[in-house]
Amino acid sequence: FFLMIRRPPRSTQGVSSAASDVYKRQYQRRVHGDFIQRELVRTMSSMKLRELIRQVRLCKTAAEERAVISKECALIRNAFKEEESEFRARNIAKLLFMNLLDYPTSFAQIECLKLVASSRYSDKRIGYLGLTLLLNEDSEVLMMVTNSIKRDLVESQGQFVVSLALTALCEVSTAEMCRELYAEINKLANSTNIYIKKKATLSAIRVLRKVPEMVDEFAKIVETLLQDKNHGVQLATFALMREIIQVEPKYRKTFRKLVGTMIKTHKSLLSSGYTPDYDIAGITDPFLQVYLLHALRLLGEGSTEASEEMYDLLTQLASNPDTGKSTSNAILYECARTIVAVEASPALKVLGINILGKFLANKDSNTRYIALNLLKKVVRLDYDAVQRHKATILDCLKENDQSIRKCALDLLSQLVNKTNIKSIVKELFNILVVADIEFQADLAATICWAVEQYSPSIRWQIDTTIKVLTLAGQHVKDEHIYTLIHLISASPDQHSYAAHSTYLGFKDNLKQEGLVMFGMWMIGEFGQLLQQPFSDSTLTAQPVGKAELLKVIEEVLENPKTPSKIRDYSLTALIKLSAKLGSEFLSQVNTLISSQMNWPVSEVQQRSLEFQALMDAKFDDKRKELVQAIPLSKRAEQLAQERPQKSGILEEPEEDGGVIKTKTSGVEVAPAREEAKATSPKFDIGLTDLLDAPSGAPEKKAEVASTITMLEEVFKDIGGQPNIETPAPVQMPVNTQPVVAQPQTQSANLLSDDLLNFNQGPTQLLADIKEENKPVEKMQIVGFADQKLKIMLELEGKNPQKPEERKVVAYFSGISGDELTGINMQIAVLKHMKATLNPASDTTIKGTVENAIRQEFTVINSMAGVKPMALKIRIAYNCNGQPMTGTQSATFP
């Protein structure tokens, strides 16, 4: 038994033992396997970029593409893990391609830094390219490359390595990196190598945007850079000069001494012969000429002396014939912009405007568009010169390009005045007939605005507005209809003419919602005048039968597409007609009113129920007085006082070549369209106006008192509980528009909302009426003002129920003539206050426009009466593409 026992092998790996041979063979096999695996990874990850692109393009589905990309990314990760440096640049190039396909490649950021630190140019090239594409300013690893860039910003490295570092610095750099490297950039800007000097000058622009306090360092080298004859360096220098002026405007005065040198440079470009390196379509370096004119414009603004130096050059450029090529047009356009901006003579300004007039006749849409945009800024400077191109501007309204049409319409609205209002409106009507639906809304708004501002007579304004409602009534805003209602209410001699003219226009055109709404108001207010014939020099109309009036209203109510707002107007017209048609038509009126009791909008149901209650026989004696015509609103009285000379038919003054004299330069500049919109009156006929009659009208006071007495009797008869059943409303969206705000008839004011609410007694109703009739306190202060933008804050009256809550309206006005975009207002208040900011009506102001934007906000002051309302306003906007910010404080006492 003992002879069968064998000694186990030693556990040590001795040289002479058999076990050591086993361990040796296992170790060699493991090393050999690792070597094969590394070689396999190296071979597979060394696929060329072109092969990867070919494989991706052969993929027929997105899934196949993802599979190829995932496999290649895995191989590249393994190569990075194994510290394989032979194919690192090739792998980064493939990752750049994947990044273009929007695949995640952030794992390669460190590898890019390794390539940047490499001594080989081929590696640096791929490394800097990956640095600019795979990293951004928020990358945490970006600061790690600062030292590598600093080492490369040495001229001894060679111009190509230096240019790679400067280019990367322009693309991705933080403020800390710019502070660290600005000394090297400043030194390279004075290099004798043209290539490096140009790159360093462009990099200086990036540094200024990140670190504005370095402006003094770079302002010193501008004059030296302008001495260079290389066009690339000059182009970069003008861009640097523009950036310096935007960062620190005080250098505008310093650089004005260089105007002479810049003019000589430009004249040398004009007189130089054919240069193959810079010639484009027969013009020597148009890019440099455009940049040079831009710099001259910045230096000539506000300086008569600098502007006078430019006269000869600008006149020479403006007198050059238009070749129709884009290069010459670009120079002419920049010349026109410079002429408009600098302190040029009147003759030179006319020459610049004539350039824009030629652009309007150009076949290229982009050329016409930029000309229209610039003319909108010029019109406030020289109205006469722009007025001469009115016919060409009108032709632009017929373009197929929507942007050109809208731009031409905005410009035309600034050209309208009292002498050309009829001719322009006539042309706009011709275009309105054939315009598409989108453009009809803009045309209708412009015509209504122009008519309200410059109408030669009330009769012409009524006819023109009704014509707009007939052609594009669905696009006319309610505020224009309300203004027309005010005007007719304030003109008693036009009541009969307006009633017949409106009825003839809308009885066979019930598809135009705005026209139908206005027609319902006219029928309810002046239905008795329609039953009488009318005849004058412009209109002859037969009387309208009572049955015909009811038939028109019935047709409107039976149309299922009629909006709820028009149904409200129609019901109010019916209750008014009930006192004017006679007893034989009361049953038909009552039937029409009852037909709307089950309409799925609660507002229509409520009005139908209230009016049906008034149709009860016990109110027959009081109904006629209750629905009589309401007194003039404050707005109507204001119109009657402001325009007494326009009642009736007046002849339009003859045009005198569009020349109208004003206070300053003999030109009457029409206010901008946005300004009129912001200041246009809102319709305010309501129960307050009924009880707030003028002191000089005692008969109105008596009428109001009589109406209140009748209301008390009505509520006394009805009592606190209704004796009619209210049908269950249909479950559909409810129209929340208040009836009191609708101005169509007096019953819409006397008999709306809670006026016939059976749960409210007459005592509470009259108390609410007196409370609403209290005078409103308004206050206006300047909330913010700088050289480009001004904001006025208007504090509206107190709410008796919430005295601590105040509503503030902010009106934004452009004062510099520049285009302001992205306007954003933020408000900060103290701890005892709370502010709620509503969205603004717009975010763009084009030109000098007063009250172009309107924005409301509510402030709740818990210590009202003890502490004033203090606000801190922060404004951010872009002026000609450059961001602007500002913060100011405002306090209401």
LINQUI-V5985 format. One line per field, one symbol per residue. ss: DSSP state (H for helix, E for strand, L for the rest). A space follows every 50 residues. Layout:
ss=???
This chain:
ss=LHHHLLLLLLLLLLLLLHHHHHHHHHHHHHHHHHHHHHHHHHHHHLLLHH HHHHHHHHLLLHHHHHHHHHHHHHHHHHHHHLLLLLLHHHHHHHHHHHHH LLLLLHHHHHHHHHHHLLLLHHHHHHHHHHHHHHLLLLLHHHHHHHHHHH HHLLHHHLHHHHHHHHHHHHHLLLHHHHHHHHHHHHHHLLLLLHHHHHHH HHHHHHHHHHLHHHHHHHHLLHHHHHLLLLHHHHHHHHHHHHHHHHHLLL HHHHHHHHHHHHHHHHHHHHHLLLLLLLEELLEELHHHHHHHHHHHHHHH LLLHHHHHHHHHHHHHHHHLLLLLLHHHHHHHHHHHHHHHHLLLLHHHHH HHHHHHHHHHLLLLHHHHHHHHHHHHHHLLLLHHHHHLLHHHHHHHLLLL LHHHHHHHHHHHHHHLLLLLHHHHHHHHHHHHHHLLHHHHHHHHHHHHHH HHHHLLLHHHHHHHHHHHHHHHHHHLLHHHHHHHHHHHHLLHHHHHHHHH HHHHHHLLLLLLHHHHHHHHHHHHHHHHHHLLLEELLLLEELLLLHHHHH HHHHHHHHLLLLLHHHHHHHHHHHHHHLLLLLHHHHHHHHHHHHLLLLLL LHHHHHHHHHHHHHLLHHHHHHHHHHLLLLLLLHHHHHHHHHLHHHLLLL LLLLLLLLLLLLLLLLLLLLLLHHHHHHHLLLLLLLHHHHHLLLLLLHHH HHHHHHHHHHHHHHHHHHLLLLLLLLLLLLLLLLLLLLLLLLLLLLHHHH LLLLLLLLLLLHHHHHHHHHHHLLLLLLEEEEEEELLLEEEEEEELLLEL LELLEEEEEEEEEELLLLEEEEEEEEEELLLLEEEEELLLLLLLEELLLL LLEEEEEEEEELLLLLLLEEEEEEEEEEELLEEEEEEEEEEEL
